[in-house]
């Protein structure tokens, strides 16, 4: 089970609380989160290279709403990895349908993939890198 500070539960509450779309879309997206959590399992690791990130959700203007860590030691076969990616795509599509149905907008900020690292034999998200103002195109 992925705990990451209760990220799955918090994400489910956030996504559910923000949903003003028809219940079907909200239920579809919310019902996929436990399936994603189950597919990830406990993301155990021995080194950083065992860890990956999975984009979750879909902002109204595009891009993921969050990332979850997962491990190649837990999701071991290409078939299981493909199934996990398919669940994440299905969840993103459900969130996109919610946004379309509600006309909801978002901040359109880009959420950078923080990457994942192995800490205490468990994959965790790294802290998102700070934006360097000198790198912003003018």
N, C-alpha and C positions, 0 to 999 in steps of 0.2 A: 504494500500500500504506500503510495506517495504521500508523505506528510508535508514536506516543504513549508512548514509553518501553517499548515491547514490550507495550502494554496488551492487545492481542488475544491474544498468546501467554500472558501471565500470567493473563488471564481464562480462557482455555481450560484451563490447568493447574489453576487454582483450581476451576473448575466440574467438571472431571474428577476431581480429587482428592477433592472433597467428595461426589461422587455415590455413594450407596449404593443407588440405585434400579436397576431392571433395566437391563442394558447397552443395550437398545434405546433407552430414553429418553435416557440419557447420550450415546450415539452420535449420536442425532438432534440434540440441543442442540449438541454439539461440532462436528458436521458443518455446522451453519448459520453458525458464526462465520467461517470463511473465505469463505463466500458473502456475508456482510454486509461483510466487509473488501473484497472485490472490488467490491461495489456502491458502496461509499464511494469507492474509488480513493484518489488523493492529494488530500486536501481543500485545494486551493489557493484563495487568496483575495487580494483587494486591499483589503478593508475589513471591519470587524467584521460588517456586515450581510450579508456573504456566508456567514457561519458559523452553523451550527445544531448541536443536540445530538440524539442518538438514544438513548433508553433501551434498555438491554440486560439480558436475563435477567429473573428474577422471584424475589423473596424468598419464603420459605415463607408469610409472613403478608401478602404483597402488596408492590407497589412494585418498581422496578427495582433490580438488583444493581450496575449501573454505567451510565455514559454514554460515548458515543463522539462525537467531533466529525465533522461532515461539511460539505460546501460546496455551495451552490447553483450554483457555477461548475463543479463536477465532476458533481454529480447534477442535471442541467440541466432535464429535462422533468418535468412532473407525473406522467407514467407511470413514469419511473425513481424519482421520489420515493415514489410509491405502492408500487412494488415493494420499495424499501428498507424502508419502514414495514411492509409485509407480512412480510418476512423477520424483522424485529425482533419482530413479534407472534408469528410461528411459533416463534421461539426462546424467547420468554417462555412460551408454551404448553408447550413441551417441558420447560422448567425446572419449571413448575408440576406437570406430570405426574410428574417425578422426585420432587418434594417429597411429592406425594400417595402415591406408591407406597412411599416410604421412611418416611413419617410424620415426616420431618425438620422441625425447628422452626428459626426464625431469631431474631435479636435484635429484630426488628420495629421497628428504628429506621428513620426515614424518611430516605432519601438524597435530598437536595435537588439539583435540576438545577443544575449549576454554570454553565451557559451556555458559550458558546464565543466566542473572539475570534481576530482575525487577527494573527499574530505571524510576522514574517519570511516573509510571503506564504503562510502555512499556518494552517489552522484548528486551534486547540488548545483543550483544556478550560481554563476559568478555574478558579481555586482556589475550592473550595466556601466559601460565606460562613460565617463563624463564627456560632454560635448566640448570640443576645442573650438572656441569662437574663431580662431584663425583659419579653420578649415571650412568655414561657411562661405560658399561662393558669393561674390558681391556683384 
